[in-house]
């Protein structure tokens, strides 16, 4: 469950953030960060391998075997870019939920709603 609905007594309805949903968003961001870090490391390994192969091919004047390495780098780059997009999305969700929770806390501390009715 991502939110609760609260009526403040005047007929105004407000969506509240569940603390569990915020924790889920944090875990999602952490998983996305781990995936991005792994994808970035994999890309760095492929590029290092490609650099060594290019140097060797230059020395031997034989560039035919490089095609597979370029394909491998392109695939690793695509995985890295997807992981980065997922990380950005997860971090945005986490920040937005944190901001909403802070706003709810601010309203609660201002006395607008009973503490018993908030998360």
Secondary structure as UniProt FT lines:
FT   STRAND          3..7
FT   STRAND          13..17
FT   HELIX           19..60
FT   TURN            64..65
FT   HELIX           66..109
FT   TURN            110..111
FT   HELIX           115..117
//
